[in-house]
């Protein structure tokens, strides 16, 4: 791992940090959706069912506010998650640029195309691009799945907190 990081240049450390952030956000969102959201939904549903008035304008406003709060919590960090997925390939391209600058520096110093001298620059140009794309692709599926799941759970919450008295 250390050899890979050294050959890829400093940009790989940034890609590693972003990948750790990406997977931390993915795990946190799954934890929230599977553990915390059902508890919050049950508490909101219990509070709604305790209300006597479910049909007035005030009741509708309270219901909408509670649903909005649930939806906000479901979508928390989803934007950041999608941003990290979008930024990872760009950081990989930054590594490509810095690696190519190393190659051009070698060409400027040696004057000819010494393949051994240029090898480290080529590695520093290739590895970050690959790492950024692999990290982004690994998170892309989960980011889309988390977003769809949050939307579905928000719809379920809206359906379960109904307007009608069940007496």
C-alpha positions, 0 to 999 in steps of 0.5 A: 500500500505504501509503495502504491501511495508513493508511486502515485504522488501526494494526490493519492493521499487526498483521494484516500481521504475523500474515499474514507469520507465517502464511505463514512457518509455511506455507512452513516446514511445506511445506519440512519435509514435502517436504525434511527429513521424507523424510531423517529417515524414511530415517534412521529406517528405516535404523536400524530395518533395522539392528536384529536384534531387531524382535519383542521388547517392547523393539523395539516400544517403540523403534519407537513412540518413533521413530514418535512423534518423527517424528509430533511433528516433522511436527505441529510448528507446526501448532497455531500455524498453526491458531491464527493462522488463527483469530485473524486474523478476530478482529483484523479485528473489533478493527479494526472496533471501533476504527474505529467508536470513531473514527466515534463520536468524530467524532459527539461532536465535530461533533454532526451526521453530517458524512460527510467527517469520518466517512469515515476512521473508516468506512475504519478500520472496514471495511479491517481486517475485510476484511484479516483475513478475506482473510488467514485464508481464504488460510491456512485451505486450506493449514493444513488441507492441511498437517495432513492431509499430516502425518497421512498421512506419519505413517501411511506411516512407521508402515507402512514401519517394520514389525515383521517381519524381511525375511530 
